Amino acid sequence: MFAGQDRLLASSSIRILIADDHDMVRAGLRALLEAENDFEVCGEARDGREALKESYRLSPDVVILDFSMPGMNGLEVTRRIRKALAKTEVLVLTAYDSEQLARSLLSAGALGYMSKSDADQDLVVAVHSVYQRRPFFNSRVARMVLEGYLKLVSDTSPTGEFPYPLTAREREVLQLLAEGKSNREVGSLMGITVKTAETHRAALMRKLGLDSLSDLVRYAVRNRVIEP
């Protein structure tokens, strides 16, 4: 019996949460999944924060997560889901075919990475694979990931995380500011005061060596925190 097969035998259906900010994409993914007898779509989310909230509430077996979502991107959502929910696996859908992004997602705890354009043909296989705790990558990056994996492991820190200049809270502030949120809106979304949001903003700019909000937006785009 291969690793993870006992999970299939122990459960009558694989519970799935779909997180994407486009209604039509969620509907299309739901239709593909609900055509399978052993899949149950237990919930949907429209942005990163809702994806995190619904993951905590539902504890699904698999979260299908759009990488580029407002409020909190897929990389940060993946980190938090995997930290809090050991039994929930993450499959990320993205428009990017990037070895760097695949590595970052793997470090964050995602077990699957695939292009949205491949969903029609590969989504069902991908969900089964990550549910069984077997990695799934679309063919265009699988070879790069496999060839670089051993070196990647040797280069990680003792905690298994890749070097990253920002804390989780700083990454959250960065995305919200890059999306055009005001200090007041940042404070409201994060549950902090406006003054604290202003302090975070100033510290973030200083840490990154940035002089203006436009510099911050360019940094966020360049590091794929947001889409251009």
Secondary structure, DSSP 4 states (H G I P E B T S, - for coil): --TTHHHHHH-SSEEEEEE-S-HHHHHHHHHHHHTSTTEEEEEEESSHHHHHHHHHHH--SEEEEESS-SSS-HHHHHHHHHHH-TT-EEEEEES---HHHHHHHHHHT--EEEEGGGHHHHHHHHHHHHHTT--EE-HHHHHHHHHHHHHHHHHS-TTS----SS-HHHHHHHHHHHTT--HHHHHHHHT--HHHHHHHHHHHHHHHT--SHHHHHHHHHHTTSS--
